[in-house]
Amino acid sequence: MNLSDVFCGHEPSLPYRPIGELLAAYRNRDPEKAAIVDLDQQESINFGALDRAVADIALHLKSLGIGKGDRVLLLSEGCLEQLLLWLGTWRVGAIVCPFNIELNAQHLVSLARVLGPKLTLVHKEVDEATLMGDMAGPRIRFGSFNPRSPDPSDEFFTTMLRNGDATALAERNEAADLSSMFCTSGTTSRPKIVVYDHAGSWLCGLSTIDLIGLREDDRILEYRSFSWASAQMSSLMPFLQKGLTLCIAKRFSHSRFFEWIQRHGITSSAGVPTVVNMLLNSPLGTTAADIPTLRLMTCSTAPLTTSQWKRFEEMYGITLLQAYGMSEAGWICCNRHNSRKIGWVGQPALHQEFQIVDASGAPCPPGVEGEVTAGGPQVAIGYLQDDGSIDPIRGTRVKTGDLAVMDADGFVRVTGRTKDIIIRGGVNISAQEIDEVLLAHARVTEAAAVGVPDPIHGEEVVCYISLKPGEKIDGEGILAYCRTRLPLPKVPKHVVVVSELPKSDRGKVLRDQLRADWCRRMEAGKGAHHENSVEEN
């Protein structure tokens, strides 16, 4: 297939190259340079060894019957071995399926059955019996790759021949080949399986390089799960495209974060609003002078308020770049290293065919709110259906469910979710607008407004908040604060103070759970029966 057709007329700023060519090029260019650094295990691999390791893994997978187009289910938290197996899977032309091990067992078993993997690779620390049940199919447990530390629980690396004949690997992962199948962030229902090809993954990585201004001498930090699209497109793909150094951890560590940056010379770090909040609420006394290598942090996967953004930059002197994307569409909008606007999610991503549309599907002019839609070659191929077919996405307009407005300079501000619009007496109220007002309060650390059933107005506004450590607050004070900053119809009628808001594993507040909690309170007689009341929990 013609590459121009694969990329739908978009011209990649870096020409597409399969994994074998990329790793061979970096082996020749920088054989001693650190490629992947596992911060938890304190293990690393350089580009000279990486090319050899990935070839050996691919040869072993081939000996196990894995070939072009086969699906390999990979169950692991972030570690060096996970990424080595990932790259080896691509090297042999197969499809990597990194399902999130934090999904509940019922979902994982049913999703795995739909996937029908030819092989499942399970990290030794994963509770295989709970996650996989009695699902049929070959499984291999893996442990440490390091040959100097033989791992008795390992069934993959200890049986793998090393320094094999890489010329036996004739397969190439072409741009049009399927690259990965992973899950959307499931909350109350079973997640969907998203299908990507290498062309889409490649363009997502180029969008990241564009927003951060990444160079081959960069050292990036990633502590999010590689089962998330955001970690794949903001860390894994740029690592492969530039041959830079990728430092990984299983999860964020509040106590070790700045130590990682100092010790490993990190130049760019991933971020999410939850991490920003943790660093704001428990300052570590670190300033930009203490971490001179760090140019910036990205922030994505959930909304970041203007007040959070400004406070973080003032406290730490670290530049934040808010970006906005979704599993099915890759990056949608990004603030760039050389062009940003605080409080906005930036301008459309490099290879995104972006539109804000009205209810009829017509494009909205600047300054007019509408729903964000995405399109183009970095959008996913489709969803894997229960019958094994792929429901196509690419070639259609992806409706994100997000409301937004674009200014005259092309910057986009997400104003809320279509499903999070509260309709009170015929008046549309943005839950996000109320959230931002509450989050600007000096004592509030988390806040979410929801619409709950009301016999008179149809819906009424209730807000849930949590407080900063050691803070106390008078509920009436919160409501009085809101009255000075919101029109009366938008002022919450009830406030519920909780220790923590329920969130998905990606840090998104689960408003459906808050609505359900309110209904339970009503049924139990715990709810407020007069206006401007406060509930505590």
Stockholm file with secondary structure:
# STOCKHOLM 1.0

chainA/1-537         MNLSDVFCGHEPSLPYRPIGELLAAYRNRDPEKAAIVDLDQQESINFGALDRAVADIALHLKSLGIGKGDRVLLLSEGCLEQLLLWLGTWRVGAIVCPFNIELNAQHLVSLARVLGPKLTLVHKEVDEATLMGDMAGPRIRFGSFNPRSPDPSDEFFTTMLRNGDATALAERNEAADLSSMFCTSGTTSRPKIVVYDHAGSWLCGLSTIDLIGLREDDRILEYRSFSWASAQMSSLMPFLQKGLTLCIAKRFSHSRFFEWIQRHGITSSAGVPTVVNMLLNSPLGTTAADIPTLRLMTCSTAPLTTSQWKRFEEMYGITLLQAYGMSEAGWICCNRHNSRKIGWVGQPALHQEFQIVDASGAPCPPGVEGEVTAGGPQVAIGYLQDDGSIDPIRGTRVKTGDLAVMDADGFVRVTGRTKDIIIRGGVNISAQEIDEVLLAHARVTEAAAVGVPDPIHGEEVVCYISLKPGEKIDGEGILAYCRTRLPLPKVPKHVVVVSELPKSDRGKVLRDQLRADWCRRMEAGKGAHHENSVEEN
#=GR chainA/1-537 SS CCHHHHTTTCCCSSCCCCHHHHHHHHHHHCTTSEEEEETTTTEEEEHHHHHHHHHHHHHHHHHTTCCTTCEEEEECCSCHHHHHHHHHHHHTTCEEECCCTTSCHHHHHHHHHHHCCSEEEEETTSCHHHHHTTCCSCEEEECCCCTTSCCTTCSSGGGCCSSCCGGGCCCCCCTTSEEEEEECCCSSSCCCEEEEEHHHHHHHHHHHHHHHTCCTTCEEEECSCTTSHHHIIIIIHHHHHHTCEEEECSSCCTTTHHHHHHHHTCCEECCCHHHHHHHHHSCCCCCGGGCTTCCEEEECSSCCCHHHHHHHHHHHCCEEEEEEEETTTEEEEECBTTBCCTTSCBEECTTCCCEEECTTSCBCCTTCCEEEEECSTTSCSEEECTTSCEEECTTSCEEEEEEEEECTTSCEEEEEEGGGEEEETTEEEEHHHHHHHHHTSTTEEEEEEEEEEETTTEEEEEEEEEECTTCCCCHHHHHHHHHTTSCGGGSCSEEEECSSCCBCTTSCBCHHHHHHHHHHHHHHTCSCCSTTEEEEC
#=GC SS_cons         CCHHHHTTTCCCSSCCCCHHHHHHHHHHHCTTSEEEEETTTTEEEEHHHHHHHHHHHHHHHHHTTCCTTCEEEEECCSCHHHHHHHHHHHHTTCEEECCCTTSCHHHHHHHHHHHCCSEEEEETTSCHHHHHTTCCSCEEEECCCCTTSCCTTCSSGGGCCSSCCGGGCCCCCCTTSEEEEEECCCSSSCCCEEEEEHHHHHHHHHHHHHHHTCCTTCEEEECSCTTSHHHIIIIIHHHHHHTCEEEECSSCCTTTHHHHHHHHTCCEECCCHHHHHHHHHSCCCCCGGGCTTCCEEEECSSCCCHHHHHHHHHHHCCEEEEEEEETTTEEEEECBTTBCCTTSCBEECTTCCCEEECTTSCBCCTTCCEEEEECSTTSCSEEECTTSCEEECTTSCEEEEEEEEECTTSCEEEEEEGGGEEEETTEEEEHHHHHHHHHTSTTEEEEEEEEEEETTTEEEEEEEEEECTTCCCCHHHHHHHHHTTSCGGGSCSEEEECSSCCBCTTSCBCHHHHHHHHHHHHHHTCSCCSTTEEEEC
//
